[in-house]
Amino acid sequence: MRYYVLYPKAENVHLIKDVGMIAYKLHKLYGYNSYIASYNNDKYYYLDEEVKGIKMDFIQKKNKNLINIFKYLSKNSKNIDVLQIFHMTFNSVVYALLYKFFNRRGIIFLKLDCTELILQKIKNMKSIERIFFNFFLSSVDIIGVEQKYIFDRLKYLIGKHSNKLINVPNGIDFEADYFKKDINFKDKENIILNVGRIGSSEKATDLLMKAFSLIDEEIRKEWKLVFVGPVEDSFKETIEDFFEKYPNIKADIIFKGPIFNREELFQEYKKSKIFCLTSAYESFGIALIEAIACGNVIVSTRVGIAEEIVKEGKGAVVNVGDYKAIAVELKKLMTSDNLDKYSEEMKKYCKKQYNWDNIVENLHYRINNIRGKR
């Protein structure tokens, strides 16, 4: 089976996300010949470290993007059994129609990677928009939706195409070396962790710093707030101003910078007890999954899959921008006698719901079912 992921802007980091991991697991578990079709944008060292067996197939970048894609698909579509594309955009419509024009028997897997906004967009479509929308979905064979909430509502919005839906969340590779050893809560430290692009507008890093400063000093002094990820240049002045205003807190907030080695990154997750996400926007929130896989208890703004993984008081979800509520919820967990229990439950839940092996098994079954009918 020849499986291609068409993602022209793929960089090395995308190989450990859904762009690379689905293709990798289909290759490793079911013997697919898996490729990522993209421009040569980066040094793809994860090919040898994290996703061994999948290959890059570089698209020639001689013209505008759609012309380049046209030339690529006109040449290669007949040799592609399954084409994975992303998002409901003009480009993805063109990719799908071109592929099906050159390979009518081929299978298209559309991974939406969307937020709740898609539900409103579909509801508000005018008649002509809905005609084009249905025409596009007619060319698609499988529609992958990450969030269960969106999946359930899309079933009622896309009519005859609802049978193409499949819940395909992003996941964790529990077969990786850094998960071979069990994670013991007793080995964890009093750390609140945040991972991402520090200081970017959508991550709202300053809210976490403000929230941490509001927690009673007697409680806070026993904990560290650790940020992992590249710091935006524009945010460095914000950090300086914050420490000037709160000099007594400087020793308790640590900026570690980016960590590209996956094993080293997961060591940070394993050491921490609480993971806090303050984003204004996330389509999914892969860091949340990485965190609970390592037994972190979550405090998050209401973005991505936060509400799916935080249940029954084991963590908290607050409104976007409400740093005072973040402070309240962090304090509850920092002083909780049940944090170890919550941690263990988070690990078990993650392994059950977000294991790449299980996720890809469902997709593989769907692909084979479609091929059997053609």
C-alpha angles and dihedrals in degrees: 000000000000110000120186128186110205107207110140096190096050115147130183093271091058090065091073092047128067091288091068107015099064091051090044095051092045087054096045098043103032106021098248118165096237127195138174111216110205145122115279094264104150150358103284101207093151086074088077098033111037111008105034113179102032118103137212118236106194121216115221110248103210103122140015115316100259092048090051091049091047091054092045095049094042088057101038111026095093089059095050117088096180126021118196116202133172140231133001098270138129090260093053090050090053092046091052096047093046093049093049091047091057097035115027093176094051123110123236120205110194113197105197100200088190143147131227088278089083090066092057093044091055092046091052097048117128120227096265091046091052091051091055090042092055091044090056093047089050088066092049121084103187127026114198118203121189103200121060091214092057092041092056094049096044089060088070096042105051099049115194091016094061091097088067093063121109128174105240110167121180111264152189128259100229089180091069116114093247090064096050092092119062117248112237119200089216089066093055125100132218094271132141107204133203123182125189145067099331113224098008112141096246094049094056092203093171090067092063091049090051092047092051091051090055094059115101110269093231089061098034096052090067092058140063127215109215126192120196120190142060114308115229111238090230090058098055092082089051089055092050092049091048094053090045088056095042106029093160091063098051095093091054098054116072128188108198098178124222120335111199098174105091096211091053091047093052090050086065091051091047093052096050127080101196130039117200125194118186099175124150090209138019127159090205114338106230091185088066090058093046089050098051091044085065095045100261117154112226134236108175145156115251097275137119114344096337094117092048094058101036108075139159097005094304093132128336144259119206136181118280111270096015101126092164090061089047089055091050093050094045090052091052092055095041089058098036121121089205100059092108091052092049090048093055092047091051091054093050093046092051094050090051099045107027107036108133090216092061094041093052092045089064091048092048090052091051093049092050091047091055093045090051090060095052 
